């Protein structure tokens, strides 16, 4: 049976960093997304040209796809395997996965606003106005059938331990 943990949250809350940190501690398929921008050091995405992305989308290749900040993101149908799958996705794509799969838990990663500002600023990807707009959207309500919130406001080692414990405690089929 395919079991999915969807990792969501505002850009900069540390989704990819947490996922990278737990890879050796959780037995799971860590699903790689298709993205039309080159990944940074904390991400493992398949980089794909926008024209190729559109072609795959038109051929029904993705279980879910979305656009964010001028880039396209998608999760291929064939990347979801039997057993536990962990995927970083858009908050707007949760319903796609819940419609397609029975066993889905969504974990919403959160951090305090000032910490989010500092992280976005230190990434040096965007100007001040773009950062402030991202922060305004950071408290967007997450709608999911099974939603768990995780506060990623501690050291990476402590957050990693708490995140592994949370994932290990999840009961599917409940």
Secondary structure, DSSP 8 states (H G I E B T S, - for coil): -EEEEEEE--TTSSHHHHHHHHTTTS-SEE---EESS---TT---EE--HHHHHHHHHTT-EEEEEEETTEEEEEEGGG--SEEEEEE--GGGHHHHHHH-SEEEEEEEE--HHHHHHHHHHHT-S-HHHHHHHHHHTT-----SSEEEEE--S-HHHHHHHHHHHHHH--TT-
